[in-house]
Amino acid sequence: MKYYIIAGEASGDLHASNLMKALKETDNAADFRFWGGDLMENQGGTLVKHYKELAFMGFSEVIMNLRTIFRNIKICKEDIETYDPDVIIFVDYPGFNMRIAEWARKKGYRTTYYISPQIWAWKENRIKKIKRDVDEMYVILPFEKDFYTEKHDFPVHFVGHPLLDAIDNRAPVDTDSFKKNNGLDHRPVIALLPGSRKQEIEKMLEVMLSVTSEFKEYQFVIAGAPSQDKEFYRRFIKKSNIGLIMNKTYDILSISHAALVTSGTATLETALFKVPEVVCYKGSFISYHIAKRIVNLDYISLVNLIMHREVVKELIQNDFNTKNLKIELNKILDETNRKRIFEDYFELEQKLGGKGASMKTAKLIYNNTKA
């Protein structure tokens, strides 16, 4: 069958590439055309546009690039018609994908969505468009099934979280060799994951680094984002117990004793690596108070949202300061607290449905399209 896949971000590239691998095992005649990245391209098929050409973040940046965005939508529609796929697979990236889904459904194409838009957090009224424009939805968070099926009477498939596959498929890292090759010493590592965008990193990293002098028996390692240059981080590093390793977040987490993590998918990734963490978030005054009014959630980290309780401490806005961070870091370094966290992480992994999300989704897409 012919599969047209649209992923607009690095995480979508990762999860879509694993889905493509599973589709090839399920369907010997699988043919791909896609919007995505290098990982998807490694699976074969034709890359139409790289996600780096599509990454517009924030209200002002989107407004400034509206002409490019609308041109990309036009290109995508024309390309789909030329390719004439058996099924279109949308991977997250809702702003773009929901526009294409509306058009594709009217044209009679089969539409499937893998990794749901987070309408349970905000823009819940998008459910009307999803019910109208999406034939099949494959969700990766356990509470999403109840949200769609029970609350909105829209049947969906819970397939488990693909991060379990991504982490399980990694080659193991030898701690001693990794430390030696990256200029680290023998001390336990505390990972710093300050985010991926410049403004975000600047806000988060300064406070994260403010506690390092209190923990000299540890070495702190900044996980540099692939979207930033090494030099950007240099001005933050003024102490001897701070390292910087670029584009190796999973490797860093695999050898870490604890972590300070900016809210986002990284909070779940850290938990799946079984690393005790403190979740941090600080936005501008205006952005924070706007978000507070439109986002209807009890927690900001995926770990706590999935578990329906506080498993990891969240320091948000004014609570994210040196004093509180020092207190919470000491707590997750305490062995009694760590035992409780590890037990919670094990329960979290069970709730996520176990490994095999990519293969489950591939088989469902193949069978539902062929039917």
N, C-alpha and C positions, 0 to 999 in steps of 0.2 A: 504493500500500500504506500501511498504518497502522504508524507507528513509535513505540514508547514508549522514551524515552531517559532514563537516570538518570546524572547527573553531580553529584558532591557537593562540588566544590571549584572554585576559580578556574581552575586549569589545565584541569580537565575541561570547564568552560564554554567555554574557548577552543577546545580540540580538537574537542569535540562540535559547536560552531557551524560549524567548517569542514567537518566530516563532513555536517552537515545541508545545507550549501550544495552539497556534491558529490552528495548523495542527490537533491536537487531537480533537478540537471542530469541525473541518471541515470534518475529516475522522475518522470514528469510528474504522476503522481497522488499524490505523496508527501504524507502528512498526519502531523503531529507532535504528540505530547503528551509533556511532559518535566519532569524535575526538573533545574534548572541555574541559569543566570544571565542577565544582560542580553544577552550576545553571542548566546546561543541564542535568546532572545526576539526579537532583531532578525532572525532568519531565518524567523520566522513560527511558527504553531502555538500551543499552549496551555501556559503555564508553570503547573505545579501548585504547586511550592514552590521558593523561591530557596535557593541553596546557603548563603547567609549564615545561614539558619535551621538549618542542619545541621552547622555547623563546630564540632565538639567535639574538642579536641586534648588528648592526654595522658590517662593512666590516671585521675587523680582527677576531671577534668572529665567524662569519659565516665560514671563512676560516679554523679556528682551529677546527670547528665541522663538517666539510664536510662529514666525514665518517658516523657520526651519522645521519646527514640529509639524505644522500642517503639510509641508512639502513631504516629510517622511511618511505621514499618514497616506497621502496620495500615492507615493511610490509603493507602499506596502499593499494597498488595495489592487493596484495595477499588477504587481508581481504575483499576488495570489491568483488573480484571474488567469494570468498566463500559465502558471504552474498547474492550476486546477487540482488541488489536493483532495484526498479522500477525507481528511480531517485536519482541522486547525487546532493546535495546542497552545493555549496562552499560559505563560509562566509568570505569575505575579504581575508587576509592572502595570497597575490598573489604569492609570491615567491614559495611557496609549492603547492598551489592550481592550478596554471596554468600548472604545470608539470603533476599533476594528471589529469587535464581536457584534456590535449593533448592525454594521454594514454587512458582515458576512452572513448573519442569520437571515437577513432580508434577501440575500443572493442565493440562499439555499444550501450554504456550506454547513457541514457538521462542525459544531464548536464545542471544545472541551477546555476546562480551566484547571490547571494544576498549580497548587499553592494559592489559596483564596486571597483576594483583597481583604484587608483587615477592617471590614465594615462593622465588625463587632466593637471596634474601638471608636470609630467615627464614620460619618457619612452612611449611617445605617439605611437611609432611604435608597441607596444603590441596589438594595435587594430587588427592587422592582425591575431594574434593568437586567440584573443577573438572571432572574426568573424568565425574563422575556428573551434574552439573547444567548444563554448558555445551555447547551444540551446536557452536559455532564460536568459535575464539579468534583474534584479530588482534593480533599482537605488534609492538612498535615498536623493539626492541633486537635486534641480530643474534644475540647469544649466547642469547637466549630461545628461538629456534627449535630449537637443539640441545638446550637444557635440557628442553624439552617433548617433542620428537619422539624424540631419541636416548635420553635418560636415563629418560623416563617413558612412552614409547610413546603419546603423545597428539599427533596431527597438528595443527599450527597454521599460520597464514599470517603470514609476515613481510612487512609492508607498507611498512616504512621509518618514519622518525620525523616526526611531524607538525610538530615545531618548524621543520623546513626550510621547510614551507609557510607557517607563521605569520610567519617572518622574511622570506621572499621576498615575501609579500603586503603588507608594510609600505610606506608612502610614504617615499621617501628624505628624509634630514634634512640640511639645509645647516648645516655645522659653525659657521661664523661667525655666522649668524643665531641658531642655537640658543644659542650661548654668550652672545650679546648679550641675547637675550630672557630668559635665566635668570640674569643677573648674574654671568657668568663672564668671566674675562679671556683673554688670548691664550695663556697657558701650556698645555702638554699636560695632559690630564685622566687622573687615576688614579681609577677607579670603586671605591667601597666598597659591597659588597652584603652587609650583615650579617644577612640573614634577614628574616622577617616577623612573628615572635612576640616579645612584649616581653622575656621572659626570655632568649631567644636573642640578641636585639639587644643587650641590656645586657651580656651576656658577651662578645660578639664585637667590638662597636664600640669599646669602651674600648681593647682591644689594637690594633686596626687603626689607631686615631687616634694611638697612642703613637709611631708612626714618622713622622708628617707633618712634624715640625720638621726632620727630616734630609733632606727632599726639597723644599726651598723653590722649586726651579725648576719644580715641578709644582703643580697645584691638585687637591685631592682632593674628590670629589663623592659624597656619600651618596645612594644610591638609596632614597628613602623608600617604604616599603611602603604600598599602599592601605588595609591593615587598621589602620594607625596614624595618629594625628594629628601634624601638623607640630610642635606644641609638645613632644611627647614627645622629639623629637630635639634640641631647642634646648639642653638642658642639657649635651649632649656636645660642642657646637661652641664652642670657646674660642680657636681660632687663625684667623688671617686667610686661610690657604690652604685652607679647608674650606668647601665649598658644600653645599647641601641642595636636592634637586629631588624632588618627590613624584610618585609614580605614573607615572614615565616611564623605567623601567629600560631598555627596549630603545633608546630615544633616547639615553640616557646611554652605553650600550655602543657604540652606532654611532659615537660621536665619541671613544671612550676609547683611550688609549695602553697602558694596563695595568689590572689589576683585582685586588682582594683580595676573595675570594668565600667565603661560608659554604657548606659542603657541602650539596648538594641539586640540583634541576633547574637552578638558576642556573649551576652549573659547566659544564653542557653548553651552555646558552644563550650564555654568555660565549665558549666555544670556537667556536661557530658564527658569532659576530660577529667571529671572528679576533682576539680580544683576549688577549694573554698574561696568565696569571693565577696567583695562589697560592691554593690551596684551604685553607680554615681550618675547624677545628671544635673546640669545647670544650663539654662538657656537665658536669653535676654529677658528683662522684666516684662516687656510687652508680649513676646512670644509665649512665655510661660503662662501668663494669665489668660491669654487667648486659648491656649491648649487646655488649660484647666476647665474652661467653660464648655469646650466642645468635645473633649475626650471623656468618655464615661467608663472609667476603669478604677478598680480598687488599688491596683499595683501598676508599675511601669515595666517590670522585668517579666520576660516570658516564663522564667522559672516559677515565680510566685503566681502568675496568672494560671498556669497549667495546674499547679498544686492547690489553688484556691486558699492559700495561706502564706504567711511570711516564712519562707525557707532561707532566703538570702536578704540581708539588710539593704534597704534602699535609702540612700542619702540624696534628697532632692532639693534643688534650689538653695535656700539659705541654710538648710541642714548640711549641705555639702561644704564642709569647712575643715580646716586642719585639726581642730580639737576633736570633732566627731569622727573624722577619718582615722585618727590615731587610736581612739577607743575601739572602733569596730574592727580595725586591723588586728589589734591585740586579741580580740575575742576569737577571730577565726584562726589565730595561731595557737590558741589554747587547745590541747589534745581532747579535752572533754567535749568542747563545742564541735570540734572537727568530726568526732565520732557520730554525733547527731546529724551533721551536715551530710556525711557520706551515706548514712541510712536514708535520708531524704532524697539524695541524688539517685540512689538505687530505685526508690519508689517512682521518681520522676521518669526514669528510663522505661519502667514498666508501663507507665501511663502513655508514653509516646508510641506504644504499639510494637516495639521491637524492630529488628532490622528488616530490610526487604521492601521499603517503601517504593523504590524505583521499579522493581519487578512487579509488585502488586499493581501499580499504576499502569505499567506497560501492558500487562495482560488484560486489564479492564478496558483500556482504550482500544486495544486490538479487537477484543471480542465484542465490545459494544458498537464499534464502527462496522465490523464485518456483518453483524446481525441484521 
